[in-house]
Amino acid sequence: MGIKKKIKKIKKMKYKKEEKKELEKMEESSDNDALMKNTIIDNLYRPPYNVILDTNFINDCVRKKIDVKDILMEALNANVNIYVTECVFAELENLGRTYRIALNMIKKIEHTRLVCDHKGNYADNCILNRVMMNKIFFVATSDVNLKQRIIKKAKTPILIFRGRKLYSENFHGV
């Protein structure tokens, strides 16, 4: 091999080493950025936690004979403010007699009713839009499709049932 070729090869190797170092620095900074984002997101959620209830979650609580407020407080280890959108109420009313018990139960517990200003009463879209606009809510749901949409778009903490226990996903504080 000639001297010129060796010099070119050495220059390429140096360039690759520098490139690797830059990539490593970028990866470290991206890891730090991800950690910062998680820290910022976790700082948005402080007790008392704000939880929006979904229709399926309410119905699951009725079927499992579980008190909504107690299970939420137990899962999050803190006080909880419960929010229910008008769309959830409308959906429970439209589902008829089978969901009447769930409707009566939710009316009895202490909650805040969120006013909806959109047309239609599809609760999943309403909850997703509300959570994307205000990053202060947890979402309690048993709906797999809603859970996946929230994870993709809103990156909001989700409360889900596994058996009779309630678990949080996307939340590092619990």
TIVOMI-978642 format. One record per residue (C-alpha): x, y, z. Coordinates in steps of 0.2 Angstrom, whole numbers, plus 2048, in hexadecimal, padded with zeros to 3 digits. Layout:
N
XYZ/...
This chain:
174
800800800/8068117FB/80A81F808/7FC82A800/7EF81C803/7F5819815/7F382C818/7E182C811/7DD81D81B/7E382582B/7D9835828/7C982B825/7CC821835/7CF83283F/7BF839837/7B582983C/7BC82A84E/7B683D84F/7A5838847/7A382A854/7A7836862/79B84385C/78D83585B/79183086D/78F842872/77F843869/778833871/77D839882/77484A880/765841879/765836888/766845893/75884E889/74D83F88B/75083F89E/74D85289F/73C84F895/7378418A1/73C84C8B0/73285B8A9/7238508A5/7238488B6/7248598BE/71385E8B5/70B8508BF/70A8548D2/6FD84F8DF/6EF8518DF/6EF8488CE/6E284C8C1/6DA83D8BA/6CE83C8AB/6C382D8AB/6BE82389C/6AD81A899/6B5809899/6BF80C8A9/6AF8118B2/6A68028AC/6B47F78B2/6B37FE8C3/6A17FA8C4/6A37E88BE/6B27E58CA/6A87EE8D8/6B77FA8DB/6B580C8E2/6BD8188D5/6C48258E1/6CC8188EC/6D480E8DE/6DB81E8D6/6E28248E7/6EA8138EB/6F28128D9/6FA8238DA/6FD8248ED/6F68368ED/6E68408ED/6DD8408DC/6D284C8D3/6C58428C8/6C084A8B7/6B28438AC/6AE84B89B/69D84E895/6A0842887/6A3834893/69283889B/68A83988A/692828886/68C820896/67A827893/67A820881/68080F886/66F80C88F/66A80289D/67A7F789F/6848078A3/67780F8AE/6808098BE/6908108B8/6888218B4/6808218C5/69081D8CE/69A82A8C5/68D8378C9/68E8338DC/6A18358DD/6AA8468DF/6B084B8CE/6B185A8C2/6A885A8B2/6B28608A3/6A8869896/6AA864884/6A9871876/6A9865868/69C85C85D/69884A860/69A840870/6A883486C/6B183487D/6C282C877/6C683B86B/6C0847878/6CB840885/6DA83F879/6D8851874/6D6857886/6E684E88B/6F085487C/6EB866880/6EE865893/6FD85B899/6F685A8AB/6EB84B8AA/6EC8398AD/6E082E8A3/6D881F8AB/6D281389D/6CF801899/6CE804887/6DD7FD87D/6DB80886E/6DA818878/6E9813882/6F3810873/6EE82186B/6F282A87B/70382287C/70782786A/70083886A/6FF84087B/70C836885/701838895/70182C8A4/6F481F8A2/6EB8158B0/6E68048AB/6DF7F48B4/6E87E48B5/6DD7D88BE/6D67E28CD/6E57ED8CE/6E87FE8C6/6F98028BF/7008128B7/70A8128A6/7158208A0/7168288B1/7278278BB/72182E8CB/71781F8D2/
